[in-house]
Amino acid sequence: MLRSLSVKLILAFLLVALTGTLLAAFFVNQRTAREFDRFVANRYEADLLVELTRRYQEFGSWEGFDSIVVRGRHDEVVPAPVTLLDTDRRVIYSPIYPAGQQLSAQESRQALPVKDGGETVGWVLFPRAEAQGINPNSPEATFLRSVQNAILWGSLVAVLVALLLGIFLARTLTHPLRELTEATRSLARGALGQQVPVRSSDELGELTASFNQMSADLAQSVQQRRQMTADIAHDLRTPLSVILGYTEALSDGKIPGAPEIYTVIHGEAQHLQRLIEDLRILSLADAGELTLNRQQMSPAALLERTAAAYTVKAQEKEIDLRMEVSEDLPRISVDPERMAQVLGNLVSNAIRHTPHGGHVVLSADAKDGRVFIHVQDSGEGIAPEDLPHIFNRFYRGNAARVQIEGESGLGLAIVRSLIEAHGGAISVESTPNIGTIFTATLAAV
């Protein structure tokens, strides 16, 4: 049983080459022999008619005519396989009919006339080319054998070339497959990020490029999962350490109970609760099991609710929080609570990163059956190298920056997951020291 794809391809190429070459050689040989026989017969007939006409003109009759001969390859004289008839279609000379026999019109229907000065003086009946054949010692037979040998050698060369091409093509096709197989095995052994050289732009090249992308994505996904696990452990450890520290001190009587201590413990517990809830939302969104209680509502109502919730916080930093939205926008089908969480995260971030005296603008517009909700600020902006990663979980542009105000590092990841759960998309544009604008795109009802 053949297991090597390379061997199978080589045998397939060889079989196709053999079949095609043998069929071509057979038909070419048959056609060549048939056409050459016809050519020789036509030439022989024309020459013999000229010779018979000259013979009749020389002697003035067919009297004494008893044979028609031709010369072979080695100048041997052999009888010509033709029948000569007089004007009454009586046999003058024939290797098959007795002399003097008169042939019927049916028997002599293929006879050709011998003419002298435009007058028919006799008839010549030639055998069919197929029946006549060619003298094996004649030059014509030698020529046919040369043609047949040329066809044979040409066929052998064609098969050899096809075999060489088959080997080359088989190796060309199977080499990338072997590389992919080895890379797949390495990937299965845990060596993530395997890359295979893309050697062509055909289907194999596309397959290799897809494998490389899959391998890179898998390595990145595993790295992100490990980093997320480490980040979660870190974010859980910090409030737990605070809570455990205070509770152990209270239990050992090292510090007396006080409202300030209980407030700190309660705050850290709330931070843990928010982190756990954020992780729960992300896991449900990833599994496609996040429940949405959709309602049709106007974008203005969503923005008004968000603006009212963060007005006090904006005023504390002397930030101008305002809305710029018209009332005639199409309605959207959304979960009000989830969208409030989305806009709340965006506005909270905007206020946090906007300096005193800045502004945050909530706006909305519509185009081509889609509604665009914008949250724009005049804050510190986002560095260009950070923009592609800000929706990643636990991503922080400044790794040394500590968490503030109970951030979980999951806010923008939740924003993207919730928007995508609504069938929308989220994008961001930012210029450092000028500001940032987040745009959520949703389908209009």
N, C-alpha and C positions, 0 to 999 in steps of 0.2 A: 504493500500500500504506500503510495507516494504521499509524503507529509510535507515536503518542501514546496512552497509556492513557486520558487525559482525554477525547480525542475519541471513542475507542471506547466509553467508558462513556456519554457524552452521546448518541451514536447509538443505543446499546442502550436507554437510557431512552426516547428518542424513538420508536423502533420499537415497544417494548412499549406505550407510551402510545397511539400511533396504532392499533395492532392492537386493543387493548382498547377504545378509544373508538369505533372504527368498528363493531366487533362489537356493543357495547352499543347504539349508536345504531340499527343495523340492526334488532336484535331489539326494542328499545323502539318503534321506528316501526311495525314490523309488528304487534306486539301492540296498540299504541294504535289503529291503523287498524282492526284486526279487531274489537276490543271496542267501538270507537266506532260502527262499522257496525252491530253487533248492537244497541247501545243505540238508535241512530236507528231501526232497523227495528222494534224492540219498541215504541218510543214511537209511531211512525207507525201500526203495526197497531192499537194500543189506541185512538188518536184516530180512525182510520178506522172501526173497529167502532162506536164511540160515534156517529159521524156517520151511518153507515148505519142504525143502530137508530133514531135520531131521524128520519131520512128516511122509514123505513117507518112509524113511528108517525104521522107527519104526514099521509101519503097513504094509509095502510092497505094498500098493496100495492106491487109493483115495476112496475106498469104505467107506461109513459111514461118509464121510467128508461133513459137511453141513454148516460150518461157519468159517470165519477168523475174529478174534477179536483183538482189541488193547486196551491198558489201557490209560485212560485219566489222568488228573492232580490229581484228588482225587481218583485214583484207580478204577474209574468207567469203566465198560466194554462196549465198543461201537463197532459196526460192522466195519470192515476194508473196505474202499472204493476201492476194487480191484476185478478183475475177474479172476478166476482160470479155466483153460482149460485143457483137457486131451491131449494126443498126437495127436488125430484127430481134435483138436481145438473145441471140444464140451464143452459147459459150465458145469462145475462142481459146481461152486459157483459164484454168481454175485449179486450185489444189483440192477443191471439195466437190465440184460438179464435173461430170464427164463432158468431154469436148463434143460440141454439136447439140447439146441439150438446150432447148429454148425455155427461158425462164418466164414465168408469168409476171404480170404487172405488179402483183403483190410482192413477189420474191425480189424483184429488182427495183422496188420503189425508192430505194436509197442510192441507186447508182448515179454516178456523175458523168456528164457527157464529155467525150473527147471530140474537139472541134478542129476543123481545118478550114481556114478562111471563112469562118462563121457557119460552116455546115457541120452537123453532127456526123461523125464517121464511126462512132463506137461509144460504148459505155464501160465504165469501170465501177465495179462494186467493191467497196472497201469494208472489211470487217469493223465492228464497233471497237472504239478505243479500249473499252474495258476488256473485250474478248481478245483483242490483238496482243495486248501486253507489250513488253519491251524485252528485247534480247538481253539476257543477263551479261553478255560480253560486249554490249554496245556502249558507246560513249554516253548515251542517255542514261543507261543503267548506272554507269559509274558516277555520273553527276547526281543522280538520285541518292546513291549511297553516301556521297559526300554531304549532301544536304541533311540526310538522316543522322550522320555522325555529328554534324554541326549542331543539330537539334539536341542530340543526346548529351554532348559535352556542355552545351548551353544550359540544359536542364540541370545537370550535375552542379555547374557553377552557381546557378540560381538557388539550388537547394543549400549549397554551402554558404552562400551569402546570407540567405534567410536564417540559417542556423546561427551564424555569427551575430546577425542583427537580433535574433531572438535571445541569445545569451546576453548581449549588451542591454537590450530593453528589459529583460527579466531582472538583471542586476540593478538597473536604474530604478525599476519599480519596487523591488524588494528591499533595497538598501535603506530607504527611509522607513519602511515598515519595520525592519529589524531594529533601527535606532529607536523608533517609537515603542517597540516591544520592550527593549532594554530599559528605556526611560520609565515606562509604565511599571515594570518590575521594581525599579529603584524607588518609584513613588509609593508602591505598595509596601516596601520595606521601611518607609518612613522618611526617605530622603526627599523632602518637599522642595518645590521650586525647580524641578528638573526642566531643562530647556533643550530642544532638539533643533539643529540647524534647518532653516527653511531653504530647500535647494531648488524649488520650482514654484510657479504660480498656478499650477493646475490643481486638481482635486486633492492630490497628495500634499501639495503645499498648503492648501487651505486646512486640511486635516492636521498637519503639523502645527500650523499657526494656532488653530483652535486648541490643540493639546497644550501648547506653550502658554496660551492665555489661561486655560483651566488650571494648569500647574501653578502659574504665578498667583492666580486668584485664590487657589487653595492654600498656598503658603502664606499669603497675606491674611486670609481668613483665620488660619490657625494662629498666626502671630497676633492678630487682633483679639482673638478669643483668649489667648494667654495674657495679653496685656489687659484685657477687660477683667479677667479673673483677678489679676494682681491689683487693678484699680478698685474693684469691688471690695477685695479683702482690705485694702488700705482705707477706703472710705468707711467701711464698717468698723474697722479697728479703732479709728480716731474717736468717734462718739462713744463706742463701747468702753474704751480706755477711760474716758472722762467719767462715764456713769459708774464703772467699776471702782474707779479711784475714790469718788465721793461716797459711794455706798459702803465700801470697805472702811473708809475713815469714819463714817457715821456709825457703822456697826461696831468698830473697835473703840468708839468714844473719843477718838483723836480730835474731832471737831464737833461742835454742837450743831444741832439742826437749826437751820435758819431759812426764811423765805427765799433769800438770794440763792442759796445752794439748791433748793428744790426747783427754783426757776431754771437754773443751769441744767439740772438733770432732766427736767421736762423738755427743755429746748433740744437737748441732744437726742432724747427719745423721739421727738417730733422729726428731727433730721433723719434718724433711722427709718422712721415710718415713711417719710417722703421718698427716700432712696429705694426702699422695698417696693413702694407703690409704682415708682418709675420703672423699676425692673420688671414688675408684673405687666405693666402696660406694653413695654417693648416686647416681652416674650409673647403676649397675646397677639400683638401686631405681626410679629414674625411668623407666627403659626397661622395667621389669617383667621383668628377666632375672636378678634376684638369686636364687641357688640356696639353698633351705632344706632341710636334712637333718632333717626332722621326726621327733620321737620323742614317745611318750606318757610323761609324767612328772608327778609331783606338784608343785604350786606350792611346797610346803615345801622340796623338794630344791633348787629354784632359789634360794630365799632363803638357805638354809643355805650354799650354795656362794658366794654373793655376800658374805654376812656373814663367812665365813672368809677371803675374799680381802682384806677391808678392815678387819679387826679391828685389825691392827697400826697402820695409818694412823690409825684412830680413837683408839687409845690414845695415840698421840703428841700428840694435841690434847686428851687427857682428855675425849673425847666418848663417851657411853654409846651404843654400837651394839647394838641388841637386836632380837629377832624376836618377833612376836605372831601366831602362825598355828596353826590346829588341823590335826590329821593327817587328818581325815575330808573334806577338800575334794576335789571331783572333779578328775580328771586333765585335763591340757591337752596338745594336740599342738603342739609347738614345736621349733625348732632350738635345742638347749641352748647352743651357742656364741654364736649371735646374741642370744639372750635374756640370756646372761651379759654381753655387750657392752652391751645396753640397761640392765640393772640396774647394771652397773659405772659407766656414765656418770652415772646418776641418783644413786647413792650417793657417787661421787667428788665431784660437785657439792655434794651435801648436806654432806659433811664439810668441803669447802673453804669454804663460806659459813656454817658454824655455829661460833660462838665457843667458846673453851675452857669445859668444864663443861656443854656442851649435850648434846642427845641426837638420835639418828637411829633411827627405828623402821621396820623392815621388817614388813609385815603383808599378809594376804590373806584374802578372804572370797568367798562365792559367792551368786548369786541369779539366778533365772530362766534357768538354763542358761549363765550367764556367770561368769567368775572375775575378780575385781578384785584387782590387786596394787598396794599402796601403798608409797611411799617418803616418809616424813614427817620433817621436821627442825624444830629450834627456832632456826633461823638468822635472818639479817638480813631475809629475805623479799624479795619482788619488787614493785616499784612498780606500781600499777594500770595506768599507761599503757604499761608494758613487757609486761604479761601477754599481749596478743594477738600479740606479735611474737617471743616467746622461742624458738619453734621454727623461726624463719627462719634461713637460713644466714648466718653471720658477724654475726648481730645481737648488739649489745652495748648494754645499757641505758645505760651510762656510756661515751660515745664516747672519753672521755679516759683510760679505764682501760686500762692496758697488759696484754698477755697474761702470764699467770703459769703456771708449772708446765707449760709446753709446750702450752697450750690452742690448739686450731685454730679455735675458734669454730663448729665443725660438730657438736659433741656432741649437742645436743638435736635438731638436724635429723636426725641419724642415728637417734636414738631414735624419732622419729616415723615415719621411713621404714621401720625394721625392724618396728615394731609394726603398721603398716598392711600391710606385706608378709605378716604373719601373719593378716591379716583382722581386726585389732583396732583400738583407738583409744587415744589418750593424751590426758589432760586435766591441768590444773593449777589449784590454788587456793592463794592466798598472801595473807598479811597482813604488811605491813612491821613489822619488829622483833618479830614473833611466830613466824613460820615458814611453811614451804611444804609442800604435799603434792602429789606426782605420783601419778596413778592410771592404770595400764595395764589396759585391758579386753580380755579374750580369751575365746573360746568354749570352753566345757567339752566334754569328749569324752563 
